């Protein structure tokens, strides 16, 4: 403290100088951040989409930052046409690297039809592990002892593939109580072998104490299809098991037209729901071959396009989507109709994820019918400026007028379009 006091005594004007320097530094920082160069820098896109190398070159030529060189660098995932644009100050100092995606603009037919979804899993999914009473009344749990867990997928027993829960029981009975069963399971995307010894229960059946599921059904909405190939996409989000939350791995499945019987309206804190029905005699329009983070996809039947009667439109690149008026197509009232909404927020994405767009329902007809976005509307296509921009994926539980959407570009390309 004495040292500081001595400095102030000998240099009484330093404090004023320091204040002046601080003011000048603050002014310089303000000028740098809000000057023309920084405004131009901030206007550089976070992601660039282009239909060809020529279109990319034309866009890069529109960038006009003083002293900044812009060049495309080939790298990344070639299946999505990914590269990068490198921005350098004075040709030497990197200041920004922008992901680039080059690919054709897809021409797709928007859906909106309510569809029934039946999925049969690849293997059987363990949804729970517990104990049971053996022939002596003792509580046992061979599955727990072998470290089998909820979420595991049992693919085979002793080399024999398992596709149905009934096949699991058959194989366990075949092994019996005096031998071990070698299970091939999938856990978190990796396969591993496990050994478990079945135990006979009080009814005489051999069990391991694992509860399994081999199929699931539900109602959703068709997002779009491609007339030239028959490829389609629906839901916009993955189908997950209700008990474990795990994404279901598809062995096969079918897509059918569903009938909407009624609606439970959504309200704050309680999501609504479309009540639909489909069955053995419903019109099958396609199969299900994949279940991904952006929904399900497969191939439509040859006659499906005639049943759906849609008109193809161009798909928007994500950087063409903007905050403002839009519409969605949904069959919430029983027939496919177009309803007004507004895009209120957008996210910049370098990879397929189901929450890139935020919309708000503004159409009083739909609000009166459903209260906003409800379960079963997942997959409803979002249109803006005459283009297909995305599909509804989730509702905001605390505000049913609002919900998330996935970009149609990512849905199409994520499915290997």
C-alpha positions as semicolon CSV with decimal commas, in nm:
position;residue;x (nm);y (nm);z (nm)
1;X;0,000;0,000;0,000
2;X;0,289;0,240;0,081
3;X;0,439;0,162;-0,262
4;X;0,112;0,254;-0,439
5;X;0,083;0,574;-0,235
6;X;0,437;0,675;-0,339
7;X;0,349;0,622;-0,704
8;X;0,039;0,839;-0,673
9;X;0,244;1,111;-0,497
10;X;0,511;1,122;-0,767
11;X;0,277;1,075;-1,063
12;X;-0,050;1,243;-0,962
13;X;-0,175;1,261;-1,322
14;X;-0,148;0,887;-1,396
15;X;-0,501;0,817;-1,282
16;X;-0,639;1,066;-1,532
17;X;-0,421;0,924;-1,806
18;X;-0,539;0,571;-1,729
19;X;-0,901;0,683;-1,745
20;X;-0,837;0,851;-2,078
21;X;-0,667;0,539;-2,214
22;X;-0,960;0,325;-2,094
23;X;-1,209;0,553;-2,267
24;X;-1,009;0,546;-2,590
25;X;-0,979;0,166;-2,572
26;X;-1,352;0,132;-2,517
27;X;-1,420;0,364;-2,810
28;X;-1,180;0,169;-3,033
29;X;-1,344;-0,160;-2,933
30;X;-1,689;-0,016;-3,006
31;X;-1,571;0,110;-3,344
32;X;-1,418;-0,227;-3,425
33;X;-1,732;-0,420;-3,331
34;X;-1,981;-0,191;-3,497
35;X;-1,777;-0,058;-3,787
36;X;-1,844;-0,151;-4,147
37;X;-1,584;-0,431;-4,161
38;X;-1,724;-0,610;-3,855
39;X;-2,079;-0,570;-3,980
40;X;-1,976;-0,741;-4,303
41;X;-1,793;-1,010;-4,108
42;X;-2,099;-1,083;-3,894
43;X;-2,307;-1,114;-4,210
44;X;-2,097;-1,406;-4,329
45;X;-2,322;-1,717;-4,316
46;X;-2,278;-1,988;-4,056
47;X;-2,344;-2,257;-4,320
48;X;-2,347;-2,240;-4,701
49;X;-2,570;-2,454;-4,926
50;X;-2,530;-2,463;-5,303
51;X;-2,655;-2,678;-5,591
52;X;-2,317;-2,697;-5,767
53;X;-1,955;-2,586;-5,755
54;X;-2,046;-2,308;-5,998
55;X;-2,324;-2,182;-5,772
56;X;-2,083;-2,192;-5,478
57;X;-1,822;-1,989;-5,669
58;X;-2,084;-1,728;-5,760
59;X;-2,185;-1,696;-5,398
60;X;-1,829;-1,669;-5,276
61;X;-1,773;-1,393;-5,530
62;X;-2,046;-1,190;-5,359
63;X;-1,843;-1,167;-5,037
64;X;-1,665;-0,830;-5,027
65;X;-1,462;-0,792;-4,709
66;X;-1,158;-0,568;-4,740
67;X;-0,839;-0,765;-4,697
68;X;-1,020;-1,099;-4,662
69;X;-0,957;-1,387;-4,901
70;X;-1,224;-1,656;-4,936
71;X;-1,155;-2,003;-5,074
72;X;-1,334;-2,338;-5,074
73;X;-1,150;-2,630;-4,917
74;X;-1,257;-2,985;-5,003
75;X;-1,315;-3,204;-4,696
76;X;-1,578;-3,375;-4,490
77;X;-1,861;-3,614;-4,568
78;X;-1,879;-3,666;-4,943
79;X;-2,222;-3,831;-4,920
80;X;-2,366;-3,492;-4,829
81;X;-2,127;-3,296;-5,050
82;X;-1,965;-3,133;-4,749
83;X;-1,661;-2,907;-4,769
84;X;-1,550;-2,585;-4,602
85;X;-1,493;-2,225;-4,698
86;X;-1,184;-2,072;-4,539
87;X;-1,182;-1,696;-4,473
88;X;-0,838;-1,544;-4,411
89;X;-0,734;-1,191;-4,325
90;X;-0,449;-1,062;-4,546
91;X;-0,427;-1,411;-4,701
92;X;-0,267;-1,551;-4,387
93;X;-0,471;-1,510;-4,067
94;X;-0,771;-1,751;-4,047
95;X;-1,078;-1,568;-3,917
96;X;-1,364;-1,806;-4,003
97;X;-1,429;-2,154;-4,142
98;X;-1,775;-2,208;-4,290
99;X;-1,922;-2,558;-4,357
100;X;-2,046;-2,607;-4,715
101;X;-2,301;-2,854;-4,847
102;X;-2,332;-2,901;-5,223
103;X;-2,619;-3,106;-5,361
104;X;-2,921;-3,105;-5,587
105;X;-3,235;-2,928;-5,474
106;X;-3,487;-3,210;-5,427
107;X;-3,832;-3,194;-5,584
108;X;-4,064;-3,362;-5,334
109;X;-4,437;-3,405;-5,284
110;X;-4,555;-3,281;-4,941
111;X;-4,769;-3,524;-4,744
112;X;-4,992;-3,437;-4,451
113;X;-5,184;-3,766;-4,450
114;X;-5,234;-3,945;-4,119
115;X;-5,050;-4,277;-4,128
116;X;-5,042;-4,587;-3,913
117;X;-4,695;-4,715;-3,831
118;X;-4,614;-5,079;-3,749
119;X;-4,251;-5,157;-3,671
120;X;-4,100;-5,497;-3,604
121;X;-3,764;-5,471;-3,434
122;X;-3,432;-5,624;-3,535
123;X;-3,395;-5,866;-3,244
124;X;-3,603;-5,829;-2,928
125;X;-3,565;-5,525;-2,705
126;X;-3,521;-5,579;-2,331
127;X;-3,759;-5,333;-2,164
128;X;-3,704;-5,451;-1,809
129;X;-3,516;-5,698;-1,589
130;X;-3,657;-5,852;-1,271
131;X;-3,691;-6,160;-1,056
132;X;-3,932;-6,452;-1,062
133;X;-4,001;-6,759;-0,847
134;X;-3,829;-7,084;-0,944
135;X;-3,976;-7,430;-0,880
136;X;-3,873;-7,408;-0,514
137;X;-4,036;-7,065;-0,473
138;X;-3,701;-6,889;-0,452
139;X;-3,672;-6,547;-0,617
140;X;-3,409;-6,552;-0,893
141;X;-3,299;-6,322;-1,177
142;X;-3,051;-6,485;-1,417
143;X;-3,065;-6,183;-1,651
144;X;-2,965;-5,941;-1,374
145;X;-2,689;-6,180;-1,261
146;X;-2,553;-6,181;-1,619
147;X;-2,565;-5,797;-1,635
148;X;-2,837;-5,790;-1,900
149;X;-2,998;-5,445;-1,890
150;X;-3,308;-5,263;-2,010
151;X;-3,229;-5,124;-2,355
152;X;-3,022;-5,426;-2,464
153;X;-3,129;-5,591;-2,789
154;X;-3,109;-5,971;-2,794
155;X;-3,008;-6,070;-3,147
156;X;-2,950;-6,443;-3,112
157;X;-2,926;-6,733;-2,866
158;X;-2,662;-7,001;-2,932
159;X;-2,631;-6,869;-3,287
160;X;-3,004;-6,886;-3,361
161;X;-3,147;-6,546;-3,465
162;X;-3,421;-6,400;-3,245
163;X;-3,685;-6,180;-3,406
164;X;-3,993;-6,249;-3,191
165;X;-4,055;-6,286;-2,819
166;X;-4,201;-6,631;-2,888
167;X;-3,870;-6,734;-3,048
168;X;-3,687;-6,624;-2,734
169;X;-3,904;-6,852;-2,523
170;X;-3,856;-7,141;-2,766
171;X;-3,479;-7,108;-2,753
172;X;-3,473;-7,085;-2,371
173;X;-3,685;-7,400;-2,344
174;X;-3,447;-7,572;-2,585
175;X;-3,145;-7,481;-2,371
176;X;-3,310;-7,603;-2,051
177;X;-3,182;-7,570;-1,697
178;X;-2,861;-7,768;-1,719
179;X;-2,685;-7,559;-1,984
180;X;-2,586;-7,201;-2,048
181;X;-2,737;-6,985;-2,318
182;X;-2,495;-6,773;-2,518
183;X;-2,665;-6,448;-2,606
184;X;-2,550;-6,204;-2,873
185;X;-2,678;-5,863;-2,770
186;X;-2,646;-5,509;-2,898
187;X;-2,584;-5,235;-2,642
188;X;-2,533;-4,871;-2,738
189;X;-2,463;-4,969;-3,098
190;X;-2,206;-5,237;-3,016
191;X;-2,248;-5,613;-3,020
192;X;-2,125;-5,830;-2,734
193;X;-2,167;-6,190;-2,618
194;X;-2,311;-6,275;-2,278
195;X;-2,378;-6,602;-2,101
196;X;-2,689;-6,668;-1,894
197;X;-2,832;-6,984;-1,738
198;X;-3,211;-7,023;-1,778
199;X;-3,414;-7,127;-1,472
200;X;-3,748;-7,307;-1,474
201;X;-4,030;-7,113;-1,309
202;X;-4,330;-7,241;-1,115
203;X;-4,526;-7,297;-1,437
204;X;-4,252;-7,514;-1,587
205;X;-4,121;-7,258;-1,841
206;X;-3,755;-7,166;-1,863
207;X;-3,693;-6,798;-1,807
208;X;-3,411;-6,551;-1,748
209;X;-3,612;-6,266;-1,595
210;X;-3,604;-6,029;-1,893
211;X;-3,917;-5,864;-2,029
212;X;-3,891;-5,803;-2,403
213;X;-4,074;-5,631;-2,687
214;X;-4,056;-5,716;-3,057
215;X;-4,287;-5,459;-3,218
216;X;-4,461;-5,124;-3,178
217;X;-4,744;-4,934;-3,345
218;X;-4,850;-4,570;-3,357
219;X;-5,005;-4,281;-3,547
220;X;-4,806;-4,010;-3,725
221;X;-4,802;-3,793;-4,036
222;X;-4,645;-3,848;-4,379
223;X;-4,393;-3,569;-4,442
224;X;-4,305;-3,606;-4,811
225;X;-4,225;-3,852;-5,089
226;X;-4,026;-3,851;-5,410
227;X;-4,231;-3,954;-5,712
228;X;-3,931;-4,059;-5,921
229;X;-3,794;-4,306;-5,667
230;X;-4,085;-4,382;-5,432
231;X;-3,879;-4,285;-5,126
232;X;-4,075;-4,124;-4,843
233;X;-4,016;-3,978;-4,498
234;X;-4,250;-3,943;-4,200
235;X;-4,258;-3,823;-3,837
236;X;-3,946;-3,605;-3,836
237;X;-3,830;-3,765;-3,509
238;X;-3,727;-4,119;-3,415
239;X;-3,959;-4,393;-3,294
240;X;-3,837;-4,482;-2,945
241;X;-3,945;-4,748;-2,699
242;X;-4,192;-4,611;-2,445
243;X;-4,024;-4,785;-2,150
244;X;-3,653;-4,745;-2,225
245;X;-3,645;-4,438;-2,450
246;X;-3,417;-4,630;-2,688
247;X;-3,440;-4,581;-3,063
248;X;-3,599;-4,893;-3,211
249;X;-3,388;-5,076;-3,468
250;X;-3,612;-5,178;-3,759
251;X;-3,624;-5,530;-3,898
252;X;-3,923;-5,448;-4,116
253;X;-4,250;-5,263;-4,094
254;X;-4,541;-5,119;-4,284
255;X;-4,697;-4,779;-4,343
256;X;-5,075;-4,759;-4,388
257;X;-5,333;-4,484;-4,422
258;X;-5,503;-4,412;-4,089
259;X;-5,841;-4,263;-4,007
260;X;-5,866;-3,979;-3,753
261;X;-6,159;-4,038;-3,518
262;X;-6,115;-3,744;-3,283
263;X;-5,879;-3,511;-3,101
264;X;-5,782;-3,445;-2,742
265;X;-5,699;-3,075;-2,747
266;X;-5,363;-2,964;-2,612
267;X;-5,338;-2,720;-2,324
268;X;-5,059;-2,576;-2,114
269;X;-4,870;-2,859;-1,941
270;X;-5,076;-3,133;-2,110
271;X;-4,998;-3,232;-2,471
272;X;-5,299;-3,316;-2,687
273;X;-5,335;-3,616;-2,917
274;X;-5,492;-3,725;-3,244
275;X;-5,704;-4,038;-3,201
276;X;-5,668;-4,253;-3,509
277;X;-5,728;-4,608;-3,614
278;X;-5,582;-4,853;-3,863
279;X;-5,589;-5,227;-3,893
280;X;-5,550;-5,534;-4,108
281;X;-5,771;-5,394;-4,384
282;X;-5,623;-5,044;-4,392
283;X;-5,459;-4,940;-4,720
284;X;-5,088;-5,015;-4,704
285;X;-4,897;-4,746;-4,890
286;X;-4,539;-4,850;-4,817
287;X;-4,284;-5,035;-4,608
288;X;-4,055;-4,913;-4,330
289;X;-3,685;-4,978;-4,376
290;X;-3,517;-4,733;-4,139
291;X;-3,577;-4,545;-3,813
292;X;-3,344;-4,248;-3,760
293;X;-3,313;-3,931;-3,554
294;X;-3,517;-3,757;-3,826
295;X;-3,798;-4,011;-3,843
296;X;-3,883;-4,318;-4,044
297;X;-3,834;-4,379;-4,415
298;X;-3,898;-4,646;-4,671
299;X;-4,049;-4,704;-5,014
300;X;-4,405;-4,636;-5,124
301;X;-4,609;-4,886;-5,320
302;X;-4,648;-4,815;-5,692
303;X;-5,015;-4,728;-5,641
304;X;-4,954;-4,504;-5,338
305;X;-4,896;-4,187;-5,542
306;X;-5,243;-4,229;-5,694
307;X;-5,395;-4,267;-5,347
308;X;-5,214;-3,958;-5,215
309;X;-5,276;-3,717;-5,506
310;X;-5,006;-3,464;-5,418
311;X;-4,818;-3,209;-5,631
312;X;-4,436;-3,197;-5,614
313;X;-4,259;-2,874;-5,512
314;X;-3,897;-2,773;-5,464
315;X;-3,727;-2,816;-5,128
316;X;-3,575;-2,509;-4,966
317;X;-3,214;-2,504;-4,855
318;X;-3,197;-2,432;-4,480
319;X;-3,040;-2,090;-4,540
320;X;-3,343;-1,992;-4,753
321;X;-3,584;-2,050;-4,465
322;X;-3,662;-1,729;-4,278
323;X;-3,862;-1,597;-3,987
324;X;-4,209;-1,513;-4,112
325;X;-4,540;-1,653;-4,236
326;X;-4,564;-2,020;-4,337
327;X;-4,819;-2,302;-4,350
328;X;-4,844;-2,665;-4,244
329;X;-5,035;-2,957;-4,396
330;X;-5,210;-3,192;-4,157
331;X;-5,511;-3,423;-4,139
332;X;-5,603;-3,326;-3,782
333;X;-5,963;-3,256;-3,889
334;X;-5,989;-3,585;-4,080
335;X;-5,880;-3,463;-4,424
336;X;-5,551;-3,304;-4,527
337;X;-5,580;-2,925;-4,511
338;X;-5,340;-2,629;-4,512
339;X;-5,320;-2,412;-4,200
340;X;-5,133;-2,089;-4,133
341;X;-4,841;-2,070;-3,892
342;X;-4,537;-1,852;-3,838
343;X;-4,170;-1,947;-3,824
344;X;-4,039;-1,761;-3,519
345;X;-3,686;-1,898;-3,476
346;X;-3,422;-2,084;-3,678
347;X;-3,115;-2,283;-3,583
348;X;-2,796;-2,319;-3,788
349;X;-2,704;-2,686;-3,824
350;X;-2,411;-2,881;-3,964
351;X;-2,578;-3,218;-3,920
352;X;-2,927;-3,373;-3,917
353;X;-3,113;-3,299;-3,591
354;X;-3,490;-3,283;-3,535
355;X;-3,507;-2,935;-3,374
356;X;-3,394;-2,675;-3,625
357;X;-3,711;-2,468;-3,673
358;X;-3,954;-2,321;-3,420
359;X;-4,308;-2,251;-3,541
360;X;-4,621;-2,100;-3,388
361;X;-4,970;-2,197;-3,504
362;X;-5,174;-1,891;-3,602
363;X;-5,472;-2,048;-3,782
364;X;-5,786;-2,018;-3,569
365;X;-5,940;-2,322;-3,741
366;X;-5,659;-2,550;-3,626
367;X;-5,641;-2,388;-3,282
368;X;-6,015;-2,449;-3,239
369;X;-5,976;-2,812;-3,350
370;X;-5,658;-2,918;-3,167
371;X;-5,545;-2,631;-2,944
372;X;-5,227;-2,611;-3,150
373;X;-4,977;-2,890;-3,213
374;X;-5,069;-3,232;-3,074
375;X;-4,923;-3,582;-3,077
376;X;-4,990;-3,748;-3,410
377;X;-4,914;-3,429;-3,605
378;X;-4,542;-3,514;-3,600
379;X;-4,424;-3,514;-3,960
380;X;-4,671;-3,250;-4,083
381;X;-4,491;-3,070;-4,369
382;X;-4,404;-2,700;-4,330
383;X;-4,427;-2,482;-4,644
384;X;-4,293;-2,131;-4,702
385;X;-4,262;-1,921;-5,018
386;X;-4,391;-2,210;-5,229
387;X;-4,121;-2,450;-5,108
388;X;-4,106;-2,744;-4,869
389;X;-3,895;-2,624;-4,577
390;X;-3,944;-2,883;-4,301
391;X;-4,171;-3,101;-4,091
392;X;-4,321;-3,063;-3,744
393;X;-4,144;-3,279;-3,484
394;X;-4,230;-3,180;-3,125
395;X;-4,477;-2,963;-2,935
396;X;-4,383;-2,725;-2,653
397;X;-4,560;-2,889;-2,359
398;X;-4,609;-2,554;-2,183
399;X;-4,731;-2,380;-2,499
400;X;-4,915;-2,606;-2,747
401;X;-4,929;-2,327;-3,005
402;X;-4,553;-2,366;-3,052
403;X;-4,337;-2,655;-3,160
404;X;-4,015;-2,766;-3,325
405;X;-3,957;-2,866;-3,683
406;X;-3,680;-3,042;-3,875
407;X;-3,541;-2,905;-4,202
408;X;-3,668;-3,098;-4,505
409;X;-3,319;-3,072;-4,658
410;X;-3,169;-3,267;-4,371
411;X;-3,453;-3,519;-4,364
412;X;-3,408;-3,594;-4,734
413;X;-3,028;-3,609;-4,733
414;X;-3,012;-3,783;-4,396
415;X;-3,209;-4,070;-4,546
416;X;-2,957;-4,104;-4,827
417;X;-3,170;-3,909;-5,072
